[in-house]
Amino acid sequence: MEPMSDLRLRLAEALSASGYQVTPDEDRLAPLAEKLGFLLETNRYSRLVSEILAANDSANLRSLVLEATFAFHFEIVGVRLLYEVKRRADNETSVDFFFEDDLGAELCIEMRLVQQRQALTTLFKQQLDESGYFGTVLDGDDDRAETIRLQRLILEKAVNSRGELIKFQSDGAKSHNIVAIEVSELHLGMIDDADCVLAAYGDPAVPDFARRQLFGLFQESRLEYPPYIHEIAARFAPFRRAVHAILFLRKVPPGSPIDYSLEYVLVHNRQLLTQEEATKIAQIFNGAMDVWVSIRRRQA
């Protein structure tokens, strides 16, 4: 393994090339460098660390740092993950993370980072330049559009434009397929667990104030629904038949691009998992991450 000083130097170069100006001796570089050093010691993340050290694009760097942070959460508590594992014999794609417990149950996890829409970023900058603050508030239509975008980004990690399942196996009896998505920037950084349930199960699953005339990724259609809802349900069907849960992740603190921890909410597919099975899967994540603070406060 390369010396920590060399790792810090190469990390500083990658961050600077990606738009985050740092020097190797800055304290804010230390946490990420230590995480990468720890992951290298496992001998299972050399590819991930190499990609981070070669990064020269902000969006790509942030996605890679998310994967490294996620892996670190598990590895530091002794949960062994495998990185970039092929699960399908019919193509060369792979899932980001693979975990197998002592009883042979498998988790296949595919990750995605949701970044703030460029239009909002531009508007914030304009408001800050003109007045020193921003006062943008999303209305119901904007909230609906943001949740639809969230659904699309989740769907695209498992189903291609032709409606075919990708990445995951469709018939693995032991495999539990999970799409993990980091959502800290969604809804102006004010996303809550009701938004997650809305994306997964649609309007019937959330209180009236949270409803946005949306059909969920895991929601089952009914005969009395209008034709356009049946069309949406058909588009979501390959996802619904193969994905066992959605893992919603949030950064703590939310503003740092490179030094943060992760909290989670797991929303399971009730067609594929019982509550007992979902609880067992959640226990794996409980060992590595906290549930969202908003949920912990309600449970206290």
C-alpha angles and dihedrals in degrees: 000000000000118000116269091243090058091046091052091048094051091044091052089051092050093047092049091048088052095052102269107111110211138144125226094249097052115119093224089065094058101078095054093042090053091049091051091047090052092049091050090056090062090062090223104091106050091116093052094047091046091053091050092050090050096046120127101165127077098219093047092046093052091051091050093047088052090055092047092049091048092050092047092055090060101036094051090060093045099260106139117218129183118221126222101000123179112231102171127068093201098065144017098249121118139197117247096235136017127191130181122188128212091269094053098256111145135211119200110192126191116188137210136176120217111212127194115271111263091232090061092046090052092047092050091050091049092050092047092049092049103039110006094248140054125232103182116146123182115232126210094276092051091047089052092050091049092051092047088052089050091052091049093051091049093046093050092059091064109021129045128217090271091057093253123141113247134187095008131077114244098206106036106133092196098038124097111197116212132181110206116198129182109219106173094124097046119110091014090302093302100104115143135190092267088064089054093051089046092055091049103039108013132224099328091063098056137057119272094259091058097048118113104173090265135150113217131234091239096033119120118228123233131214092244093057116106121260095259090059090052088053091053091046090052091051091051094044099094089051092046092050096050112026115081099190147353117231110206112201130194130189124240110230093023099208104059116094095198112020117054145107127236132238122192146208117194117206110186131206105248091202091062105027134044118221089254092054091047090051091054091052091047089054089063090056092042089064092058107029141025123247112249111292092235089062093044090054092052091049094049 
